[in-house]
């Protein structure tokens, strides 16, 4: 496993565990993270301001997440997944210029719990 993949997974786990342990439902942010297959930024985009939002009634569940994608043309397709065994969830892209705001709510809940969210894969296409 490449070192960047391992570090990205450790970073996501630390963010999620810290969020679950200390915030109990309050949105948490990571100031800089990368997304994409094999923990590389999607070609032409820099991923930052990743924010995980936990379910207020059950903070073990992730309700949504958001991030910014800077550079490149506005993506027409944006998807994320939180573990290698999960399916990709469709996200919405907003903004009139880069950085693009990307929001992923999956109708209010992801299928992964905080404990199951071991990585963030981001797919962006123009």
N, C-alpha and C positions, 0 to 999 in steps of 0.2 A: 504494500500500500504506500503510495507516495506520501512524503512528509506533509505536503500541503493538504492532502485529503485528511490525514489523521488530525492535523491541527485544526482544520475547519470543523471536523466532527466534534473534537474536544471543546472547541469554542461554542458550538451550538448547544452541546449538552450543558456546559457551564452556564450559558445564558438562560436556558430553559429551567434548569434546576434552581438557579438563583431567583428567577422570576417566580417559580412555584413556591419556593421556601419563604421568600420575603414579601412578595407583593399580593399574593392571594387574589388575583382577579384584576389588578391594576395593570395597564399596558406597560411593557418594558421595552427598552430599545437597546440595540447594539449600534455603536457609532460607526463601525465600518466592518463589513463582512463581504465575502464573495459568494456568489452562487453560480451554479452551472454544473454540468456533468464533470466529474472528476475534480470538483472544487476549483474550477477556473471560471473567471467571469465569462458570461456569454459573449461571443465575438462582437466587438464594437461597443460593449456596454460595461460600465463599472457599477457594481451593485453596492449600495450603502444604505444607512439608516434603517436597517432591518428591525422591525418591531413586532413582537408576538403579543397577542391579546388573549388573555385567559378568560374562561367562562366564570362570571362572578358567583354563580351558584355552586359550581364545582371546578375549582382552580386546577384540577388534574387534567382538564380538557382545554384544548386550544380552540378558540372560536374563530380567530382570523389572524392574518399577518399582513404587514405592509412593508414596502421598501421603495427606494428610488433606483432608477436605472438611468445613468448619465451616458451621453454620447449616442451616436447613431441616430437613424431616423426613428420616428415613433413606431414601436412594435405593434403589429396588428394581432399578434398572438402572444399571450403571456400565460405560463403555467408553472406551478410549483408542486413539489412533493416533499414530505418530511421524513421519509424513510425509503430505503431501497425496495422494500416489498409493497409499498403503497402505490396507488395510481396517482397520476397528475391531476391537479385541480385547476380549473380555469380561473384566471384573474382578470381584473379590469385595469386598463391603462388610462390615465387622465393627464391633462396638461396640454398646452399648446406648443411647448418647446422643451428641450432637454434641460434639466433632468425630469424624466417621466415618473409620475407617481403611480405605483402599482399596488393594488389592493386585492387581497385574496380572502374571501370569507366563506366560500363553500356553503352558502346558505346558513351561516351562523355556527358551523361546527366542522372541524376536520375529523377524520376517522381516527387519527392518531392522538394518543394522550401525550402529555408532557414526557412521560417516561419512554414512549415509543418514538418520539421525534429525535432521531439520531443524526440527521443531516438535512440541509436545505439544498435541493436541486432546483435550479431556475432555468426554464426554457423560454427564450424570447425569439420571435421571428418577425420579419418585416414583410 
